[in-house]
């Protein structure tokens, strides 16, 4: 794993003059949660008006469905403040929910009465609002609505701005600084993909699913009880082959390239502009209604399934690839985290400390391009860890050889020791080492993983997945009801709610062209 390069870089960064370089890294969270009725069914009422406009609210929006709320924190330099922000936004939301609704505590959905019971998110009559809804309508046609109501947590991370020029000098690189930054973020992404199976192993919390989610379709899952399907060694069915995937990849050969930013942009641009026969049969504008944004392999970049994405803040009508091409990579978005059912926030501080160290490790380790064989190995390993990660006899593929998951995981965690040293020195703490120790315990004893804990509790309580999910959701509701926002914080959320409504109205008032023309101009943007 090119440990000599890692040790060299750690030594340089740990030198007295460089110790503070990693202070000030920014973390942001996005957590999805289904709204459910008191009896555990998917909520049918629209996104509560008291939460503001999901089109323009900076912290509270919806994902695929009206019932799938998404809570966003701003990027902050203090992990404790990030968790506090996530706590406050969920506390505010619980204060506004009507009809005794709950926020579902797990990634896999609650009781779902088929595709038609899943209301697609609505964003108003503006062109940008229509675009968001049509995109979701297209996802439903392409992959089914059920796949779209699986919830997750996204972990956004960026290194401090002051880190990059010093790191570039230490690496002896003479390219423009932003090119260097983008190149090293892509190196981080490639390594995260190589080792990404570790995330569902350590944090996967979806080893079982309510049979209502399967809609009677045949699967490889086993029966846990009359109402629950599972796999005995599964960690994250969300990340497995019953989760959301781009099923046209094998037929079209479209696969995002992560060699560098240009290659990444080019492959996604190709997918967005290449017609797909299956999607052409769906139609685009049918009987007076837009059914999808296009009949191409991808409607937009966000449709491409990936465990981690390079990101740049995009303008209101700027495509993500244009933003990346023009201004380079600003941060990365890790997307493979299940909702932590054992924490009311959906993610815990030890998780966040470990993930930061893991991403820094992926950055500092050498990261050669991924060839076709390694790409196949990455895909195989991801599915194997999702479906069989806790199997003590599970072997993963590594550069043409087989290696036990537990052995490889131990090697990675051992390799992270120096990174945790550096981060603990930077923050004058021991929290990174303590988090690493917690994860090492899960590698040594798979019964400590969230997926194993979930199945153990279900067995101990004689409950299926649905009843486990209801019990945890009710506990989380009680937790948030026990909290109280300060009057100042509550007033701040109330102001954001009203401002979001005004912003949506301003967007709608400014529209001056038909939706079809708006779409043509959007897709006609040139790099």
N, C-alpha and C positions, 0 to 999 in steps of 0.2 A: 504493500500500500504506500510505497514511497515514503516511508517513515523518516528517512534522512532529510528530505525536503521539509516535512512538517516540523521536525525538531529544529532545523535551521531557522525557519520562519518564527517559530515560537521563541527561540532564543533571542532573535533580533527584536521582537516585539516586547519581550520581557525586560530588555535592557532598560536601565533607569530612565533614559530620556524618552522611552516610548511607552512606558507603563500605562499611561492614561489614554492611549489611542482608542481603546474599545469602549471607553466611557461615553455615554451619549448616543449609543445605538438606539434606534427607534423601533418600537413594537406596536402593532395594531391588531385588533381582533375583529372578526366577523363571525357571529354565531347565529345559526338558523334554528328556529323552533316552530313546530306546528302548534297552532291553536286547536284545542280539542274541546268538545262539549263535556259536561260533567259525567256523562256515561262513557266517555272515551272514544267518541266518534269524531271524525274530522269536522271541524267547525264549518258551517255553511254560511253564516253572515259574512258580509264583506269586512275588509280590514277596518278596524274601529276608527270612526271619524275623529275621535279624541286623540288619536296618535298622529294626526296631521297627514300631509300628502306623502305617500310612498315614493312619488316621483322626485321630490325635492328635499325631503327631510334628510339631514346629514347623518342621523344616528339610527333612525327607525324606518325600515322599508319592508318590502316583500320580495321574496325570491320567485319561484315559479308560480305559486298559487296565492290567492287571496288569504288562504289559511296558513301559509308558510311565512312567518315573520322573520325578519333578519335584523339583528342588532349590531351596530358598528361602533367601534371606539375610534377616536382620532389616534394617529401615531404619537406615542409618548415615549420619553426617555426613561421612565421609571415603570418597571413591571407592576409594582404595587398600585400605581396610579391607573394603569391600564385595566387591571382587575376591578378597581374601584369604579371606573367608568362603566365597565360592563355590568357591575352590580347595580349601579344607579339607574341605568337605562332599563334594566329588567324590572327593577323595583317600581319605576314609574309606569311601565307598561302594565304590570299587575294591578296597579291602582286604577287603570282605565278600562280593563277588560270587563265585558258585560256578560250576563247570563251564566255567571259562575264558571266561565271558561278557564281552562288550564293551559299552561305551556308544556308540551310533551317533553319528557326528560331524556329521551333516547334518540339515536339517529334513525333507526328503522321506525316506520310509521305506526300509528295507532290503528284502530278499526277503520278500514276503508271499504266502502260499499261500491267498489268498482270505479272505472275510469270517470264515469259521469258524475261521481260525487266529489270530484276534485275541481273546484272553481279556479280558472286561470286568472292570474293577477291582472288588475285593471289600473291604468295610469292616466285616465282622462283622454279627452279628444284631441290634444295637441299632436303634432306629427311625431315628436320624440316619444310621447306617451303611447301613441298607436304602435310605433315601431317596437317598443318593449313588449306589448301584448301580442302582436303578430308573431314576433320571435318565439314567444312561449307557446303560442298555438302551433307553430311549426315543430317545436320540440315534441309536443304531444303527438302529432302525426308521425313523426320519425321514430320515436323511441317509446311512446306510451306515456301517459300522464303519471302512472304509478311510480316510475323510475325517478320522476322529478320531485317527489315529496320526501325523498330521503334527505335528512338534515346532516349538517356537518359544522365544523369550526375551521375557519381559515386563520392562519398565523402569518401576519405580514411582518417582514423584518428588513431593516436597512442598516448598514454600517454607518458610523458617524462620518460626516463630510471631512472632518480633519484627519481621519484615518487614511483616506485614499492617496493623497500626494506623498505622504511618508511611506506608505506601503509600496507605491509605485517606485519610489527612489530605492527602497531596499531591494526590490526585484530587478533593478537596473533596466526598467522599461522606459522608452523614450517616445511612445505614441501619445497623441492627445489624451488628456486625463480622462475625459468621458469615455473614450474608446477603451482605455484600460479598465475603467470601472465596469463597463458592460461586459467586457471579455471575462473578467474575474467572476462576475455574477453568473455568467453562463457556465464557468467552471464549477461553481458551487452547485448549480442546477444539475449538471451531469453527475456529480458525485451524490447528490441527494437521490437521484434516480437509481444509481448503483446500489445505494444502501437504504433506499426508501422503504423496503419491506420491513425495516426495523420499527417504523412508526406504527403500522397496524399491530405488530406483535406487542409492542410496549403499551399502546394506548387504545387499541381496538376495543370497542365495547358494543359490538353487534354480532354475537355468535348465534343469535336466534331471531326469528321473525314470526309475526302473526300470520297465520295461513291466509287471512283475508288479503294480505299483500300479494300473495302468489296467484290469486284469482283462478285457482284450479289448474294452472299450467304445470306441466311436468318439470321437476328439478332434480338435482342430485342430493337435495337435502333429506335428512332423516326426520322421523317424527319424534318430537319431544313429548308431546301429549296431544290430545284431540284437537287443540287449537294452535299449536306451535310447531314450527319446523326449525331445525337447527343442524349444525354439524359439530360433532363431539370436540374437535380440536380447533374449531374456527376462532378467529380473532375479530375479523371485521367483514361480515358479509356485505356491508356497504361498499367495501373496496374490492369485492369479488365479482364473479361474473353474473350475479343477479342485480348488481348496481348499474349506474349510468355509464355507458360506454358508447364510442362511435363505431357502430357496427358496419360501416362501409369501408373501414380501413383495409381489410384483407382484399376486398374486391378492387379497390381503386389504387392501392399502393401509396395512398397519401399518409404520410407520417411526419410529424413535425421534426425538423432537424435542429439539434441544439449545439451544433459545432460553433456557431457564433451568431450574433444578432442578425446579420444580413441573411444567413441561411434560414434562420427561424422565421423571419418576416416573409421571405420568398416562399417557403413551403406553405405557410398559412394563407398567403395571398393566392397561391395556386388553388388551394382547396376552396377558397371563397369564390373563385371565378370559374371553377370546373363543373359542368353540369353532371348530374347524377340521374340515371334513368329511373330508379325507384322513386326519387323525389319529384321527378317530372310527372310521374303518374298521379301524384297527389294533387298537383296543380298549384299555382301561386295565387291568382285572383280568380275565384270560382264563385259563380252565381252572386256576384256583387260583394263578395267578402274576401279579404286577404287571408289566405290559409297559411302562408309562410312568407318569409322575406325574399326568398329565391328558391330555385330548384337545384342549387349547387350543393357540392359535398358538405360544405359548411355554410350556414346563413351568415354568421359573423364569427369573429375569432373566439369568443367566449364559449362557443359550442364545442370546441375541441377539448376532449377529455385529457386532463393531465394532473399529476399529483403535485406539481409545482409550476408556477408561471413567473416569467419575468414581467415586471410591471413598470409603467410610467403613468403619471397622472394625466389623463386625457381631457381635452376640452369637451364642451357639451355635445358637439356633433363631430368630434374627431375620433377616428377609429383607433383602437388600441395599437395596431401595428404602425400607424402613422405617428402616434405619440412616441413609440419606441424608436422608430427610425429617426425622428427629428431630434429627440432629446436624450436618447439612450435609456438604459435600465436605471430606475431609481430605487426599486426594492424588489423583493421576491415574495410570492404568496404561496405558502405551503397549504395544500388543500386536502391532505389525506387524514386529517384528524376526525375521528368520531366525536360526537358529543359525549362528554364525560358524565355518565348517568349518576355517578356517585358524588358529584359536586353540583350544588344549585346553579353555579355560574356556567357550567358546561366545560370548564377547563380549570386546572388548579395551578398554583404557583410552582410546585415542583415540575410539572409538565413544561411550563414556560421557561424555567431556568434550563432544563435539559434541552429543549428545542433550540434555544439560543446557542448553547454550547455545540449542539449537533450541527447547526448551520455554519458556525464559525469553523468547526472542524472540516466541513465539506469545502469551505472556502480556501483554507490553508493547505489542504492536501493537493498533491498533483492531480490533474484532471484531464487526461487525454481524451480525444474525440471518441464517441461511441460508434463502433462499427456494427455491421448487420448482425453478427453473431451475438455480440453483447446486448444489442437491443432485444433480441429474442430472449436472452437469459433474463434481462430485466423484467420483461412482461411475464415470463414463467414464474419468476421468484415472487413477484407482486401477488399473483393469484394464489400461489402455493402458501404464502404467509397468511393471506386473508382467509383461506379455507382450512388450512391445516397447520397454522403457525405454532400451536402448542404441542403438536405431535413430537415426542422425543426422538423419533426416528426420521424426522423430516430433513432431507438434504436439499440444499439450494445449488444452483449452478453458478460457477465462478470461473470465467476464462477457460471454459472447456472441461473443467473438473467439477466434482461434486464435493460439497462441504456442508457439514451439519449446521443448521441455523444457529444452534446454541453456541457452536465454536466460533462462527463468523461474528455473531453478535458480541461475544466476549472479546474478540480481537478489536472490534470497533470501539467498545466502551473502554477498553484498556488504552487505545490510541487517543481517546478523548481526555485522558487524565491531565495532560499538559495544557490543553485548552481550558479545562476547568481551573487549573492552577492560575492561568493568566487572568481569567475572568474574576476569580475570587480576589486576586491581588488588585485588579482594577477597581473592584467595588468594595474592597476592605471587608470581605465577608468569607463565609464558608458554605454559602448556599448552593453553589454550583457543584461542589464535591458531594454535598449531602444528597442532592438530586440525582447525581450520577450513581451514588450508592443504592438509592431506591430502585433505579432501573436495573442495576446489576443484580439485585435481589430477584427481579422478575425473570432474568435470563437463567439464573440458577434454579429458580423454582417457578415454573409456569403457572402454578396455582395462585400466585400473587398478581397475575395480570387482571385487568378489569374484565376481560371476556370470561376468564375462569371464575372470577368472583361472582359475576352475574349468573352464570349457570349454577354455581353452588348455592346461591341464595334462592334461586327458583326451585331447586330440588329441596332445600331445607324447609321452604315455606309451602311446598306443594302447589306452586303457582306456575302458570305458563308465562310467555313473554308479555302478553297484554296486561296481565295482572301485576307483573313486576313493574312494567312501565307506568301503570296507573298509581301504584304505591309510591314510586319515586317521584312522579309528577306532583302528587298531593303533598309529599314531604317538602318538595321545593317550593310549592305555593305557600305552604305554611311558613317556610323560611322567609320568603319575600314579604309576606304579610306582617311578619314580626319586625321588619325593618321600617324605618321612617326617613324619608328624604328631608333634608333641611328645607326650611321655607325658601331659601335663596335658590337651592338646586331645583326645587319643584317649579319655582317661577321661571327658571332658566329653560326647563323643558317645555313649559307652557308657551313661552315666547317662541321657541323653535317650532312648536306645532303651528302657531298662527303664522309665523314667517313662511313656513313651508307652503301653507295654503295660498298666501299672497304670491309667492314665487311661481306656483303652478298657474295661477290665474294670469300672471304677467306673461308666462311662456305661451299660454293659449291665445292671449290677445295679440301677441307678436307674430303668430303664424300667418303667412301671406301666400301660401302655395298649397296645391293639392298634395295629398299624401304620396301618390305615385311619383310626382315630380320631386318631392323631398327625398324619396328613396333613391331615385336615379342620381341625384346630386351627391347623396351620401356615398354611394358605391363608386361614383366617378372620381372621388378624391385621388389625386396622384401624389406619389412620394416625391 
